[in-house]
Amino acid sequence: LASELGLRTDVRRVMLYFLGCYGGV
């Protein structure tokens, strides 16, 4: 469960990062 939660958090961070990049551009 811990590993799955970690992966989910990573995905969220990546999504937010991509959204931020597109928003900045």
C-alpha positions as CSV (number, residue, x, y, z in Angstrom):
1,L,0.0,0.0,0.0
2,A,2.8,2.4,0.9
3,S,4.5,1.9,-2.5
4,E,1.2,2.4,-4.3
5,L,0.5,5.6,-2.4
6,G,4.0,6.8,-3.1
7,L,3.5,6.2,-6.8
8,R,0.2,8.0,-6.7
9,T,1.7,11.1,-5.1
10,D,4.5,11.0,-7.7
11,V,1.9,11.0,-10.5
12,R,0.1,13.9,-8.9
13,R,3.4,15.9,-8.6
14,V,4.2,15.1,-12.3
15,M,0.7,16.2,-13.4
16,L,0.9,19.4,-11.4
17,Y,4.4,20.0,-12.8
18,F,3.1,19.5,-16.4
19,L,0.1,21.7,-15.8
20,G,2.4,24.4,-14.4
21,C,4.7,24.2,-17.4
22,Y,1.7,24.5,-19.9
23,G,0.2,27.3,-17.8
24,G,3.6,29.2,-17.8
25,V,3.9,28.7,-21.5
